[in-house]
Amino acid sequence: MRQSRIKYLLIILAIVTFSKVNAQTCGFGCLGLSGVYGGYSLQQYEADGLNQYLGMLANPFSSVAYPESEIQFKEGRGFKVGINLIRADYSNFFFTFKGYYQFLSEQHTIETYLGPPQNPHPVVYDIKLDMNNWGIGLDFGIPLFSVIDWKIIESELKIFSPKLTIDASENTIFQNSGTYTPDKVKMGFSVGSGLIFNIVEDYISLEATGMYTFMEIDNLTSDLDGTPIPAEGSDTKFISKGGLQAFIQLNVGIPF
């Protein structure tokens, strides 16, 4: 009986010892939810097909087939919110698995003229491009100093839900609105790096990240009649490629 008690005691001590070592090694958030985050972001892109369409919209009387527009869509800005689903923080490295939703939009106004060239009337187009997307991400990094960590690499898989809205008005009187969306899901991915500044260790940190986004969107079609932008047969894509993505966010940790 005494040997059994000693055996059970040794097992309990081993479990406690292992738990303490594991906690010190793994840190906060090894299992389960480890925090939420939110911040400001921007995403660059080359919207060749859209800008070509806007050139024709702004210059209806031009003799050039594809006149260039002074208005260029090239960068969406907005907010990004997410959850750090798993954060494993070891003594020499860390990795995070996360999910997020990103709100991105860009808006411009075009003032032009319609009607017969001899008696044109002014028209104003308010154009808004939403590039909202949600996705998952994974980062891997190492601590640099006591308050700074380096995210050596961060990658994201994105699912975009783009929407183009064009509102037209004549003499400040609203006339009509057109909405354009994709026929199928649009995907992309981003790769980059960044720094984490630990304000309150394990609880509050500030994160700055720069990434490059790879994406293409062939066209968007009118929800009313299916008219595509750009037009069928065009040698351009609505968005031909992505570009720099940058964001700064505040992380709020929930240690376990």
C-alpha positions in Angstrom: 0.0 0.0 0.0 2.8 2.4 0.9 4.5 1.7 -2.4 1.3 2.4 -4.3 1.0 5.8 -2.5 4.5 6.6 -3.3 3.9 5.7 -7.0 0.8 7.9 -7.2 2.6 10.8 -5.5 5.5 10.5 -8.1 2.9 10.5 -10.9 1.2 13.6 -9.5 4.6 15.4 -9.1 5.5 14.4 -12.7 2.3 15.8 -14.0 2.6 19.1 -12.1 6.3 19.5 -13.1 5.4 18.8 -16.8 2.6 21.3 -16.7 4.8 24.0 -15.3 7.6 23.4 -17.9 5.0 23.2 -20.7 3.4 26.5 -19.6 6.8 28.2 -19.5 7.7 26.8 -22.8 4.5 27.3 -24.7 3.3 30.5 -23.2 -0.2 31.9 -23.6 -2.8 30.8 -26.1 -1.4 27.3 -26.8 -4.9 26.0 -27.1 -8.1 27.7 -28.0 -8.9 31.4 -28.5 -5.9 33.6 -27.8 -7.2 37.0 -28.7 -8.8 39.4 -31.1 -7.4 42.2 -33.2 -8.4 45.2 -35.3 -6.8 47.9 -37.3 -6.4 50.0 -40.5 -5.3 48.6 -43.8 -4.8 49.4 -47.5 -4.6 47.2 -50.6 -3.1 48.3 -53.9 -4.2 46.8 -57.3 -4.0 47.4 -61.0 -7.6 47.9 -62.1 -6.9 48.1 -65.9 -10.3 47.0 -67.1 -12.2 49.3 -64.7 -10.0 52.3 -65.5 -10.4 51.7 -69.2 -14.2 51.6 -68.8 -14.1 54.9 -66.8 -12.1 56.5 -69.6 -14.9 55.8 -72.0 -17.5 57.0 -69.5 -15.7 60.2 -68.9 -15.1 61.0 -72.6 -18.2 59.9 -74.5 -17.4 62.1 -77.5 -13.7 61.0 -77.9 -12.5 59.7 -81.2 -10.1 57.4 -79.4 -11.3 53.9 -78.9 -10.0 53.7 -75.3 -9.5 57.2 -73.9 -7.6 57.5 -70.7 -9.4 58.6 -67.6 -8.0 61.1 -65.2 -9.6 59.0 -62.4 -7.6 55.9 -61.6 -8.8 53.2 -59.2 -5.6 51.8 -57.7 -5.9 51.5 -53.9 -8.6 50.4 -51.4 -8.5 51.5 -47.8 -10.5 50.3 -44.7 -10.5 48.3 -41.6 -9.5 44.7 -40.7 -10.9 42.7 -37.8 -10.0 39.2 -36.8 -9.4 36.5 -34.3 -6.1 34.8 -33.4 -7.5 31.3 -33.2 -4.3 29.6 -32.0 -1.2 31.4 -30.7 1.7 29.1 -29.7 4.4 31.1 -28.1 7.6 29.1 -27.4 10.9 30.4 -26.0 12.6 30.7 -29.3 9.8 31.1 -31.8 6.0 31.5 -32.2 3.3 30.9 -34.7 -0.3 32.1 -35.0 -3.3 30.8 -36.9 -5.9 33.5 -37.5 -9.1 34.3 -39.3 -10.2 37.8 -40.4 -12.6 40.0 -42.3 -11.3 43.1 -44.2 -13.4 46.1 -45.3 -11.8 47.8 -48.4 -13.3 50.5 -50.6 -12.3 53.2 -53.0 -14.6 56.0 -54.3 -14.3 58.6 -57.0 -16.5 61.1 -58.9 -16.5 61.7 -62.6 -18.1 64.8 -64.1 -18.8 64.6 -67.8 -21.4 65.4 -70.5 -24.0 63.3 -72.4 -26.5 63.9 -75.2 -25.8 65.3 -78.7 -22.4 67.0 -79.1 -24.2 70.2 -80.1 -26.3 70.4 -76.9 -24.6 68.2 -74.2 -25.9 68.2 -70.6 -23.8 67.6 -67.5 -23.8 64.2 -65.7 -22.1 63.2 -62.5 -21.1 59.7 -61.8 -20.3 58.6 -58.3 -18.3 55.3 -58.5 -17.5 53.1 -55.6 -15.5 49.9 -55.6 -15.8 47.6 -52.6 -13.1 44.9 -52.3 -14.2 43.3 -49.0 -12.7 39.9 -48.3 -12.4 37.3 -45.6 -9.7 34.7 -45.1 -7.3 32.8 -42.9 -3.7 33.4 -42.1 -0.6 31.9 -40.6 2.5 33.6 -39.4 5.8 32.3 -38.0 8.3 34.5 -36.1 11.0 34.9 -33.5 11.6 37.3 -30.6 14.1 40.0 -31.4 14.2 42.0 -28.2 12.3 42.1 -24.9 9.4 44.1 -26.5 9.8 43.4 -30.2 9.0 40.2 -32.2 9.8 39.7 -35.9 7.2 37.9 -38.0 9.6 36.3 -40.4 6.8 35.3 -42.7 3.0 35.7 -42.8 0.7 34.3 -45.4 -3.0 34.7 -46.0 -5.6 32.9 -48.2 -8.3 35.4 -49.3 -11.8 35.1 -50.7 -12.9 38.4 -52.3 -16.5 39.7 -52.7 -16.0 42.7 -55.0 -18.8 45.1 -55.9 -18.8 48.1 -58.1 -21.6 50.7 -57.7 -22.2 53.5 -60.2 -24.7 56.2 -59.4 -25.6 58.8 -62.1 -27.2 62.2 -61.5 -28.1 65.1 -63.8 -28.3 68.6 -62.4 -28.0 67.2 -58.9 -31.1 65.0 -59.6 -30.5 61.3 -59.1 -31.2 59.3 -62.2 -30.1 55.7 -61.9 -27.8 53.3 -60.2 -25.9 50.2 -61.5 -24.4 47.4 -59.4 -21.7 45.0 -60.8 -20.6 41.8 -59.0 -18.6 38.7 -60.0 -20.2 35.5 -61.4 -18.1 33.3 -59.1 -15.9 33.4 -56.0 -12.6 35.3 -56.4 -9.6 34.1 -54.5 -6.1 35.4 -53.8 -3.3 35.1 -51.4 -0.7 37.3 -49.7 2.8 36.8 -48.4 4.8 39.2 -46.3 6.5 40.1 -43.1 6.2 42.4 -40.1 7.0 43.4 -36.5 5.1 43.0 -33.3 5.6 45.6 -30.5 4.6 44.1 -27.1 3.0 46.9 -25.1 1.8 44.7 -22.2 3.3 41.2 -22.6 0.7 38.5 -23.4 -2.2 41.1 -23.3 -1.7 44.0 -25.7 0.6 44.4 -28.7 0.8 46.6 -31.8 1.5 44.9 -35.1 2.8 46.4 -38.4 2.8 44.2 -41.5 3.7 44.6 -45.2 2.6 42.0 -47.7 2.2 41.5 -51.5 -1.2 40.3 -52.7 -1.6 38.1 -55.7 -5.1 38.3 -57.3 -6.9 38.6 -60.6 -10.5 39.5 -61.5 -11.5 39.0 -65.1 -14.7 41.0 -65.0 -17.8 42.1 -63.0 -21.2 41.9 -64.5 -24.3 44.0 -64.1 -26.9 42.6 -61.7 -29.6 44.1 -63.9 -28.8 42.9 -67.4 -25.5 41.0 -67.2 -23.4 43.6 -69.0 -19.7 43.0 -68.2 -16.9 45.4 -67.3 -14.7 45.3 -69.2 -16.7 44.5 -72.3 -16.4 41.0 -73.9 -13.4 40.7 -76.2 -11.4 43.2 -74.2 -7.7 42.4 -73.8 -7.8 43.7 -70.2 -9.0 42.3 -66.9 -11.1 44.2 -64.4 -8.2 43.8 -62.0 -5.1 42.5 -63.7 -3.0 42.0 -60.6 -2.7 42.8 -56.9 0.0 44.8 -55.2 1.2 46.0 -51.8 -0.9 45.4 -48.8 -0.1 47.1 -45.5 -1.9 47.2 -42.2 -1.4 48.2 -38.6 -3.4 46.5 -35.9 -3.9 46.3 -32.2 -4.0 42.8 -30.7 -5.7 42.1 -27.4 -4.7 38.7 -26.0 -6.6 36.3 -23.7 -3.9 34.2 -22.0 -4.6 30.6 -21.0 
